Amino acid sequence: MSEEVEFLNYIYKNAEMGIIGIDDVITKSSNEKFTKLLKSQKEDYEEICKEAKDILKKYGKSNEEISMMAKMSTKMMAEMSLMKEESDQVIAKMMMEGSNKGVIEITEKINAYNNIDAEIVVLANKLKSTLEKNIDELKKYL
């Protein structure tokens, strides 16, 4: 598999994990503004997934889905975290932790894939910026 395809699949999976994380907690939100924020962040992730799919098509490839095991693990972790206390503060903290991890990982990937198609680097930086924006937006709910 080419570096481009590998990196695009990483970008796709990272954004998809954001979607899954939001889907796992959004119904637990008690604040209409917070729910609206989560929906907006989910839309941003969906746009990144779409862009990654579109670029993958240019390479004659399709996206790799996150494994069912990883999806279930994420869901279980969210449920366990919310068992003690179901609040917007707990949800915001969980989402920020996931986004922080995403920022670190995408930054490492951007640095590792230094001879890659510029279009892919732009998308990777869009994901990084989205994650950073999401963290800033969530801070007021802590």
C-alpha positions as CSV (number, residue, x, y, z in Angstrom):
1,M,0.0,0.0,0.0
2,S,1.4,3.4,-0.9
3,E,2.1,6.0,1.8
4,E,-0.6,8.2,0.4
5,V,-3.3,5.5,0.8
6,E,-2.0,4.6,4.2
7,F,-2.1,8.2,5.4
8,L,-5.5,8.8,3.9
9,N,-6.9,5.8,5.7
10,Y,-5.4,7.0,8.9
11,I,-7.0,10.4,8.4
12,Y,-10.3,8.7,7.6
13,K,-10.2,6.5,10.7
14,N,-9.2,9.3,13.0
15,A,-12.2,11.4,11.8
16,E,-14.5,8.4,11.9
17,M,-13.4,7.8,15.5
18,G,-14.5,11.3,16.3
19,I,-17.9,10.6,14.8
20,I,-18.2,7.3,16.8
21,G,-17.2,9.1,20.0
22,I,-19.8,11.8,19.5
23,D,-22.5,9.2,18.6
24,D,-21.7,7.4,21.8
25,V,-22.3,10.4,24.1
26,I,-24.5,12.9,22.4
27,T,-27.8,11.5,23.8
28,K,-26.4,11.9,27.3
29,S,-26.1,15.7,26.9
30,S,-28.5,17.7,29.0
31,N,-27.6,21.1,27.5
32,E,-29.1,22.1,24.1
33,K,-26.1,24.3,23.3
34,F,-23.7,21.5,24.1
35,T,-25.7,19.1,22.0
36,K,-25.6,21.5,19.1
37,L,-21.8,21.9,19.4
38,L,-21.4,18.1,19.3
39,K,-23.5,17.9,16.2
40,S,-21.5,20.6,14.5
41,Q,-18.2,18.8,15.4
42,K,-19.7,15.6,14.0
43,E,-20.5,17.4,10.8
44,D,-16.8,18.6,10.6
45,Y,-15.6,15.0,11.0
46,E,-18.1,13.7,8.4
47,E,-16.7,16.3,5.9
48,I,-13.1,15.2,6.5
49,C,-14.2,11.5,6.0
50,K,-15.9,12.5,2.7
51,E,-12.8,14.3,1.5
52,A,-10.5,11.4,2.5
53,K,-12.8,9.0,0.6
54,D,-12.8,11.3,-2.5
55,I,-9.0,11.5,-2.5
56,L,-8.8,7.7,-2.0
57,K,-11.0,7.3,-5.1
58,K,-8.4,9.2,-7.1
59,Y,-5.9,6.5,-6.1
60,G,-8.3,3.8,-7.1
61,K,-8.8,2.7,-3.4
62,S,-11.6,2.8,-0.9
63,N,-11.4,3.6,2.8
64,E,-10.7,1.1,5.5
65,E,-13.4,1.0,8.2
66,I,-12.6,0.9,11.9
67,S,-12.8,-2.6,13.2
68,M,-16.0,-3.6,15.1
69,M,-13.7,-4.4,18.1
70,A,-12.4,-0.9,18.2
71,K,-15.9,0.5,17.9
72,M,-17.2,-1.6,20.7
73,S,-14.2,-0.8,22.9
74,T,-14.9,3.0,22.4
75,K,-18.5,2.5,23.2
76,M,-17.7,0.5,26.4
77,M,-15.2,3.1,27.5
78,A,-17.7,5.9,27.1
79,E,-20.4,4.0,29.0
80,M,-18.0,3.2,31.8
81,S,-16.9,6.8,32.1
82,L,-20.5,8.0,32.2
83,M,-21.6,5.4,34.7
84,K,-20.4,7.4,37.7
85,E,-21.7,10.7,36.5
86,E,-23.6,11.6,33.4
87,S,-22.8,15.3,32.8
88,D,-21.8,17.6,30.0
89,Q,-18.6,18.2,32.0
90,V,-17.7,14.5,31.9
91,I,-18.6,14.3,28.2
92,A,-16.5,17.4,27.4
93,K,-13.5,16.0,29.2
94,M,-13.8,12.7,27.4
95,M,-14.1,14.4,24.0
96,M,-11.1,16.7,24.8
97,E,-9.0,13.7,25.8
98,G,-9.8,12.0,22.5
99,S,-9.1,15.1,20.5
100,N,-5.8,15.7,22.3
101,K,-4.7,12.2,21.4
102,G,-5.8,12.9,17.9
103,V,-3.8,16.1,17.7
104,I,-0.7,14.3,18.9
105,E,-1.1,11.4,16.5
106,I,-1.9,13.5,13.4
107,T,1.1,15.7,14.1
108,E,3.3,12.7,14.3
109,K,1.9,11.4,11.0
110,I,2.3,14.8,9.3
111,N,6.0,14.9,10.3
112,A,6.5,11.2,9.3
113,Y,5.0,11.5,5.9
114,N,7.2,14.3,4.6
115,N,7.2,13.4,0.9
116,I,3.4,13.1,0.4
117,D,0.9,14.6,-2.0
118,A,0.2,18.2,-0.9
119,E,-3.6,17.6,-1.1
120,I,-3.3,14.9,1.6
121,V,-1.1,17.2,3.8
122,V,-3.8,19.9,3.5
123,L,-6.5,17.4,4.6
124,A,-4.3,16.2,7.5
125,N,-3.8,19.8,8.6
126,K,-7.5,20.4,8.3
127,L,-8.1,17.4,10.6
128,K,-5.5,18.8,13.1
129,S,-7.1,22.3,13.0
130,T,-10.5,20.7,13.5
131,L,-9.3,18.8,16.5
132,E,-7.7,21.8,18.0
133,K,-10.8,23.9,17.4
134,N,-12.9,21.2,19.1
135,I,-10.7,21.2,22.2
136,D,-11.1,25.0,22.5
137,E,-14.8,24.8,22.0
138,L,-15.2,22.1,24.7
139,K,-13.2,24.0,27.3
140,K,-16.1,26.1,28.4
141,Y,-18.1,23.0,29.4
142,L,-15.5,21.8,31.9
